[in-house]
Amino acid sequence: MWTCAYYPVTWANVYFNTRVKLVKKILVDRA
């Protein structure tokens, strides 16, 4: 039960971190 509730949060965290890294990379490439 806890795993089912926790898994989407972890997935969202990974997705968000990937997006942030991607945006930072784009900003660095532009600068």
Summary of the structure (lengths in Angstrom):
residues: 31
radius of gyration: 13.8
end to end distance: 46.4
largest distance: 46.4
contacts: 54
relative contact order: 0.11
helix: 94%
strand: 0%
